[in-house]
Amino acid sequence: MSKNNKAARADHQVIVVGAGFSGLCMAIQLKEAGYDDFVVLEKAGDIGGTWRDNIYPGCACDVPSHLYSYSFAPNPRWSRMFAPQQEIWDYLKRCADKFGVTPHMRFNCEVEKAEYDEQKQIWHVTTHDGTELTTRIFVSGIGALSIPAYPKLPGLENFQGEAFHSARWNHDYDLTGKRVAAVGTGASAIQFVPRIAPQVEQLDLYQRTPPWVLSKPDRRMTKIEKLLFKTLPMTQKLFRGGIYWWMESRVLGLAVDPRAMKLAELYGRHFIRRNIKDPELRKKVTPDYTIGCKRILMSDEYYPSLNRDNVAVLTDGIQEVKAHSIVDGKGVEREMDCIIYGTGFKVSDPIGPMQIIGKGGEE
């Protein structure tokens, strides 16, 4: 792309959709390369993507923060090995200001359609309010964790209690003393379940498939480490490199030879036995598939929270949702005040309602 090659009748040289980690990175790299004729269209009112939207109790990253950050913008001030949501969001906002891309942001500007004009070799981008912009280059920075996925449960529309997705957490609703149903046992659920379990009267956790959960090597970063990373940046780069190769080594078991994951599976089973004493509950949460076939989760709080007297792990599915209750697959009806969906995102279709039409009118 030539800096001097500005297309006739194009409003911008580049339009980027999404101001999460990837969209923001694209904007920063364009700016650093000397390009100034670009805009970032963001449907929400601020940058941050999934770290702006997911504000449920206990939300944090499950990748070490010194790796889960821009290589060109190391942060020596991470408070923990695995930073919480607010700290990651603050980091992204600092990066936007530091690299001067905030003026390029257009907030509350959701893209509905992008269509390529082959004759003029430009993209026509239409936003939710009917505004049309043109650009030579159209970049999607839409992340896979952007559109919440809701389960299709019979009678769900009849429920008269409170219901929300973990990515749309209702902090105005007080869970204290409530009967709560948590649907799903994925990465979000294992973080919010330990936080709300001591607060609610009863927590019914509906599990379809038990995840492999391993201990999370989290800890506070020491003052000495922070000072060292700040004064000698190379030490943080080496620290980041060590984390990278430690995590990359897992590819041997995930993609080369699954037998290499046997040691991790043995540890996972030991972790379950160490944290859960009830044989029946232990059986429910023990996966029957090779570790690594689904996302491996990390938490030192999840299993202990399941031992509580007010927490029940239910594995018979949901037959029906009524006005104030849920009927499980065996016909047992349980009264509920609130349903929380920890059912993840539409990862296979993150574009969602946005329509993209390329060459030859192909969608």
Buried (B, 14 or more C-beta within 10 A) or exposed (E): EEEEEEBEEBBBBBBBBBBBBBBBBBBBBBBEEEBEBBBBBBBBEBBBBBBBBBBBBBBBBBBBBBBBBBEEBBBBBBEBBBBBBEBBBBBBBEBBEEBEBBEBBBEEBBBBBBBBEEEBEBBBBBBBEEEEBBBBBBBBBBBEBBBBBEBEBEBBEEBEBBBBBBBEBBEEBEBEEBBBBBBBBBBBBBBBBBBBBEBBEBBBBBBEEBBBBBBBEBEEBEEEBBEBBBEEEEBBBEBBEEBBEEEEEBEEBBEEEBEBBEEBBEBBBEBBEEBBEEEEBBEBBBBEEBBBEBEBBBBBBBBEBBEBEBBBBBBEEBBBBBEBBBBBEEEEEBEBBBBBBBBBBBEEEBBEEBEBBEEEEEE
